[in-house]
């Protein structure tokens, strides 16, 4: 939730988070959640290549962080920042 709030608030992001955000903004057809999953998995693979212990928590986080952040963006952070859209 915290990550979603500071993304939407335009307070700046870390370099790691900026990769997925930049890709999703430049390639409008690819949603943020898929960009985040891809960058997270890429980092896990790089760690694995360098003999880092990759546990089940790391794998779950790599696959779930993007969708969770996107859900909070849509259902919490953006409505707080921009107000709820009128339903037609």
N, C-alpha and C positions, 0 to 999 in steps of 0.2 A: 504494500500500500504506500509506503514511504517513497519508494522509487517512482511510482506512478505520480504521486503528488509533486515531486520536484521536477519530473519531466514536464508535466503540464504547466507548472508555474513558471517555466522558462528561467529558472535560477542557475542554469548551467548543468552540465552532466560530466561524469568522469569519462576519461578517454575510452575505457572499455565499453561503457554504455553508449557512447557516441557512435560507435561503429554501426550497431544495429539501427539506431535512429537515423543516421545519415543514409544508409542503404535504403531504408523504408521511405524516406522523404524523396530521394532521387529516383527510385524505381517505384512509382505510385502503384503499380500493379501487384507488388509484393507487400502483404500486410506486415506490420511490425512484429507480430508474434512469430512469424516464420523466419524473419531476419534474425530475431533474438535466439531462436532455437538453433539456427545454423551457426551463429557466432559462438554460442555456448558449447555446442558439440565440437566445433573446430578447436576450441581451447582445451576441451577434455582430451581430444585426440592428440594434440600437441603435448599435453602433459603426459599422456600414456607413452608416447614415443620417447620421452625423456625419463621414463621409469618412475613416474609419480604414481602413488597408490590411488587408484580410482575406485571409490566405493559406490554402493547403491545410492546413497544420498546425493552424491555428485551427479550420477546419471539421471536421477529423478529431477534434480534441480535444473539440469541442462535442458530437459524436455518440457518442464512445467513453468519455468520462470517467465518466458515470453507470453504464453496464454494468460497467466495470472496477472501480469502487469497490464496487458491489454484489457482484461476484464475490469480491473480497477480504473483504467483510463476512461472507459466507456460509461461505467456505472457509478463512479464516485468523483474522480478528479475533474473530468471535463464538465460535468454538471455543476460542480462547486465553482469552477472558474468561469464558465460561460453561461451558466443557467440551463435549466431543462428546456429542451426543444418542445414546441407545441406539437401535440399529436393531432393528426388530421382525421 
